[in-house]
Amino acid sequence: MLFPAPLVSGRLVKRYKRFLADVVLDDTGEEITAHCANPGSMLGLNAPGSRVWLSRSDNPARKLKFSWELVEADGALVGINTAHPNGLVEEALQAGRIEALSDFASLKREVKYGRNSRIDILLTGEEGAKTYVEVKNVHLMREGGLAEFPDSVTARGAKHLVEMGDMVAEGHRAAMVYLVQRPDCDVLKLARDIDPAYGEAFDAARKRGVEIHAIGCSISPAEIIADRIVRIDEG
């Protein structure tokens, strides 16, 4: 995924009200308010003074012209915009970078299924076999090289695991894909201490046949590419 225009760098003043962040821009010294498209806690990624990168919109209808895209943490660039993972995983699937999910004839996004839900990606094979793919964004790292999910309690995430299991029970394939939006992690593990209920739902989904995959990203201020498989520690 190429950013459509060069990102603007700055220093984080504070993140607040979940979706707002005040940033001092490097080029002008101006303090602006940016949109933060991330509903999680962003644990370890929102320290005041952190160097950040923002995209800028020329849409006159937008109240906030800037969106927070990247933050420098632990010596690496980390993607924090949760609007991007579905597109990044779609690119990886189309390029055959997730081998276990490479056998499909068509791909659709945001398809209705389950109990009033939408699946992130629906893959359909040559003979009509369906694979339901749910994408989760990962950017928490509390121990070097180890990505963790979730970074806050997610009842919605647990619900998705149940619905994915239901699809397997109906005779389809279902796969969770965890997109690690940071380049410095080669293992993914559940943060069971943060959300024990999600851990229980994960274990139950695995027993029902839901597949689990994780893919990591290379990140620069010019682009983000989901380009490498990340090992999963289910402990």
N, C-alpha and C positions, 0 to 999 in steps of 0.2 A: 504494500500500500504506500504509494507516494503521497506525501502531503501536497496539496494543490499549489501552495505558495510557501516560501521560506518562513520557518517559525521565528517568532520574536522571543528573545531571552529576557529574563528578569530575575528578581529575587522575591520569594514568597514572604509576604507580611503575615498573613494568617488565612486559614480556611475556616469558614463559619457557615451556619445554616445549611450544612451538607453540600449545597450546590453553588456556593459563592467562595471566591478567593481573591484577596487583595494582593496585588503584585506591583513592585516598583520596576519599571522597564529599564533595561540596561542602556538603550540608545538615547532616551530622552530624560530619564530620571522621574518621569511622571508616574504617579500611583494610580492604577486603574483597578476596576473590579472585573474579574473574569468568571465565566461560567465553568463550574466543575462538574462534568458529567460522570459522577461516580457516587453511588448511593452508599458505599461501604464506609468503614471507619478510616481507611487509608492508613492503618497502623504503621508507623515508621516512615511515612512518606510525606508528612505535612508539617515538618518542623519549620518554624519561622527562620528565614534566612537561606533556605534551600534554593538552589538554582533551578529555575523552571523554564519551560518553553511553551509558548502559546501560539495558537493559530488565530488569524484575524479574518473576520467575515466582512465583506463589503455590502451585505444585505441591509438596506436602510430600514427594514422592518424589525431588525433585531435590536432588543434593548441593550444587550451586552455584546460588544463587538468581538471580544476575545474569548477563546476557549482554552482551558488548561489541557495540554497534551502530554508533556513529559516532565519528569523531575529527576534530578541527579541524587542518587542515594547509594551509599556503600560503594562509591566509585563507579557506578554504572548508571546508564539512562534507563528509566522505568516508564512504561506507558501506563497512564492512569485513566485514559478516556474509555469508559465502558461502552461507548457507542461503536467502537471499532472491532471488537472481537469476532462478531458474526461474519463480517466481511473478510477479516484476516483468515479465519478458518475456511471460508468459502474459497479464497485464493489458494490456500494450501491443498484443499481437496481437489480443485481443478488441476493443480500442478502435480498431483499424485504423491504429495509429501507425507500423507498418512496412509501407508500401504494397506492397512487393514480395512480401510474404507474407500479404496480406490476403484472398486468394481461397481460402477453405476453408469446409467445412461442419461439421467437427467437430475437436475438439482433445483429445488425451489426453496425460497425463504419464507418464514413466517406463515406456516400452514396451520390452520385450525385442527386441533385434535384433543382427545381426552375430555376432561371436564372443564369446558370453557377456557381452554388454553391454546397457545400457539407454539408449535415446535420451531426452533430456530432454523433448522435445515432439514428438509426431507429429501432423501436420496431414493431414486427409483431405478431398479435394474432393468435389463433388457426384457425380462419376462414379467415385469411388474412387481417384483419383490421390493418391499419398502424397508428403508432403514431410517429411523427417527434419531436425529442428532441434536442434542442439547449442548450449548456452548456456555462455559463459565469462565469469567476473567479471573486471573490469578496475578497478584503482585506483592503478596506478603512474603518477606523473608526475615526470620528471626535468628536463623543459624546459617552460617555461610554455605552457599550452594544448595540450600533446601528451601524450595517454594512451598507455601502452605495455603490451604483453602479450607474454610472461608476466613475472612478477617473480621467478621462480625456475625451475629446470629442471623440466619436466613431461613425463616419458615417457608418462604417461597421456593428456595432451593431444595428443601426436603420434599415439598409437594411435587416438584418436577421429577425427583427420583422415583416417587411412587407411581406417577403417571407413565414414566418410561418403563417401569416394570409391568404395568398394565398392557403396554404395547407388545412386550415380549410374550405375555400370556395369551395375546390374541394371535400370535404366530408371526410377528414381525421381528426385525432386528431393532435394537435401540442402543445408542452409544452416547456416553457423556464425553465431551472433549473439553479438557481444561487447557485454556490458552494462557501460557505463562508469559506475561508482557514484561519480561526482563531477561537479559542475556547471561546472567551470572548464576543461574540455577540449573542443575542437571538432574534433580530429583524432586518429585512432588509428593507431599504427604498431607493428610487431613489434619487440620487444627482442631482436634477433638476437644481440647480444653476450652476453646472459644465457643464451640457449638456442639455439645454432645449429641443433641437430637439429630443434627445433620449427619454425624458419624454413624448413628444407628440406622438412619434412612439409607445411607450409602451401603452399609453392610447388607441390609435387606434387599436392596436393588441388585447388588452383585449376586446374591443367592438366587434371585429370580432370572438372572441371565443378562442383565444390563452390562454392556461392554464399557470399559474405561480406557481412555486414551489421553495423553497430554503432549502438547507441542510447545516448544519455546520459540522465542523471537530474537532476531537481530534488530537493533534499534539505533537510529541516528536521527538528527534533526531533519533529515530529508525523507526518511521512510522507515516503515516497520514491516518486517517480513517474518512470517511464521515458517521457520525453515529447519527445525530439528526436533526429533522425538525426545521427550523427557521421560525418564524412568519413574515409575509410580511405586511408592512404598505405601502399602495399604494398612500398615500397622497403626 
